[in-house]
């Protein structure tokens, strides 16, 4: 995946400059005066899989203040109504529309009680990710995929900024022995991305009228093995869970001027995979 040539200032993006995305496609900011809305949900179908939590075996006073001894890996969260949280829903073939307005809360990562919060991040292409640790122990944020930063956090409440120069998926893991810490970040080339809430619902606003392909992406939730790595503090070998591949699936949607379209997705163990392209 090619990165943009040069850095586009976010101020210019918010006004009128195009955002470079994959395959030299450009996204143009326009005044959307007759836009519509896409509403919908992501629901789980079928029996829930058995998900094994990870043992908290380091820094228990900091990482496990309630003495639970285990931590859910947070890779699949299904509500009482079968709604699936933390699913990224986005338009694949949109080239013009509203300014880049992704939620600030999805652009700021905190490390608290040895968890990455939020679990799913959403950062604009050429935008900044802010990261801090609230824990009085060493954490790291090791990124792989569309970004390859490795950020140490030896002190609490220090905020670090990094620019996301390539669109796509970024895996986040801790290399300081807290092997259960994991999160995913989507670097978005346009503003029509959203993360489902705890009930599995989503809403995309100010969509120019027309027909689009709308996609849903969910991280892999199965533990399919373990990866060995060195704890940067103890220099001992530790084992970190390895997860199954993410799932992406899509539909067509027609958005009326000043109207609303509804799209509902079903996720399950046999959900068919679709190409990830934008």
N, C-alpha and C positions, 0 to 999 in steps of 0.2 A: 504494500500500500504506500503510495507516494505521499510525501508531506508537501505542504504548500511552500512555494518559493517566497522566502522572506516572512517577516512577522507582520501581521495585520493588527493594528491597534484596535482594541475593543471599542474605543470611542468612534472610530471610523466605521466599524461594523454596525454599530447601533444606528448610524445615520444612513449611509447609502452604499458603502463599499461591498463588493461581492465577497463571499466566503468560499475559499477554495476547498473542494472536497474531492473524493476519489475519482479517478479517471478524468480529471480536468473539467468536471462539471462545476458550474458556479451557482451559488445561491444568492439571489438578489433580494434586498429588503425593499418592500413597496408598502404603500398605504393600502391596507386591506379594509375597504369600506363596506363590502357586501359579504363578509366572511360568514362561514357557518361553523358549527361545532360537531365534533365527533365524541359521543359518549358510549360507554360500554363497560364490560367487566371481563375478568379472566376467572374461570371456575375450574376446580379440580374434578375430574371424572374417574370413578373407580375407587378401589380400596387404597388407603394411604400406605405408602411404603414404610417399612420399619427403618427408622433413621437412628444410628448409634451415636450418642453424644461422645465428646472427647473428654478424656480425663484431665483435670487441672492438676498438674504435677510440678508447678513452679510458682513461686511468689504467691502462695495461697492467701496470705493476709491482704494482699493488694488485689489479686485476681478473683478471689472467692470469699468476699467479706461475709456472705451468708452461709458459708460452709456447705455448699451443695456438692462439691467434689467433682462435678461434671458440668460441661458447658455444651449447650446445643450449638451446632455449627451454623445454624440459621440459613441453610441452603434451600429449604422449602418450608414456607409458612402458609398454612391453610387455615382459614377462619372457620367459625361455626357454620357459616352459610356456604362453605366450600369455596369461598373467594380466595384467590392466590395473591398474596402480597408480593412486592418486590419484583414484579414483572415489568420490563421496559417495553412500552408500546410506542411506535414511531411510524411516520410516513416515509416510504422508501423512495418515491419518485417525485418529490416536490422540489421545484427550482426557484420559487419566489414566494414571498409572504412576509409575515410580521418580523420585527427585530428579534435578535437573540435575547430571550428572557427566560432563562432556566432558573429554578428556585435556588436561592442562596444556600438554603439548608443542605442541598444536594452537592454543593461545591465546597463544603467545609468538613473535613474529616477530623474526628476526635478519637483519641485512644483512651478509653475510660474503663476501669475495672478489667483491663486486658481484653477489650472488645473494640472493634472498629465501628464507629457510629457516624453516619448511617452505614448500613450494610451495602446499599447500592448507591453509588455516586453518579452524578450526571453533570459533566463539565463541558462548556462550549469549546470547540476547536479554537485554538489560540487564546483561550481563556485561562485563568489562574485557578489552580487547586490550592486551598489553604489547609494546612495540616498542623495539629498540635497533639500533645499528650497531656492528659490530666493525671497520669500515674507517676508516683515517685520511684520508678524503676526504669531500666533501659528498655525501650521499644525500638523497633525499626519498621519502616514501611518500605518493603521491597516490591517494586513494580515490574511487571513483565507483560509483554504484548505491545500495544501501541505506544507505551512509554516504558523506559527502563531506568528510572531513578531508584536509588537505594538511600533512604533518608534515616539517619540515626536520631533518636530523641532521648538523650541521657538525662535531661532535666524537664520537669513539668512546666506546662503553660508557655512554652516557647513556640511561637507560630512561624511556620515555614511556608513559603509560596513557591510554586513551580508552575510553569506554563506548559500546557498540553499542546504540543505541536503537530501531533498526528491523530487523525480520527480513528475510532475503533475501540476495541475492548482492552481493558487493562486489569490484570489480576493483582491483588494486593495481599501480601503475606508478611508475617513477622519472622525475622531471622534471629531473634534473641531468645529462642527457646519456648516462646508461647505459641506452640504449633497449631493451636485451635483458632488463632486469630486469622480471619480471612474476610475479604470484601471484594467487590467488583465495581469497576468504574467504566462508564460508557462516555467516550469523548465524542460529542455530537457535532456534526457539520451544519446543522440548522436547528431552529427552535421547536420543531414539532416532535419532541420527545417528551415522554411523561412516564412516571413510575406509579404502578398501581398502589392504592392504599391498603390498609389492613383488611378491608372487606373485598379486595380484588377489583375495585372500581377505578376508572380513569376518565379523564375529560381532556380533549385537545381543542383549543379555542382559536378563533380568528384564522380559520382555514379558508383560503380562496376557493370559491365554488369550482367544482370539477370532479373528475374521477381519479382515484389514487389507489395505490397498493399500501395497505396498512399492515404492519408486522408486529408480532409480539415475540419478545426474547426473554428466556428464563435461563438462569445459570444451571449447570448440572448439579444435582442434589445427591447422587450416589457416591459413596466412598468406594473407589475401584482399586485402591492400593495405597502404598505409602512411598514417600520420597525421603531419602536420607539427606541430612544437611548438618552442618556444624552450628552449634549454639555459639554465637560470637562472644559470649561471656565466658562460658565454661570450656569452650573448645572441645566439647564432647559431641559425639554423634547423636542426633535425635531424629525422630521420624515424624513427618508431617503428612496429614491425609492428602491423597490425590483424588480429585473429583472427576466425575463423568463429564462429557462435553456438554456445552449449553444446547438448548433447543430453540430454534427460531421457526415460526410458522406465520402465514400471512393470508389475507383476504383482499378482495376488491371492495371499495366503498365509493359511493357517489355523495358528494357534499353539496347541498342546495344553498343558494344565496340566502342569507339571513335565516337559515333553518338548521335543523339538527339531524344527524345520521347516527344510527346505533349499530355498533359492532360488538359482538360477544365472542370470546375465544374459549375453547375448552382445552385444558392441559391434562395430560395423564401419562401413564407409563408408555403408551404407544403413540404419542403425538408425533405425526410425521415432521421431519426436518425440512426446512426450506433454506435456500441460499441467504447469506447474511447481508448481501449488498444493499447499498443505499439508493 
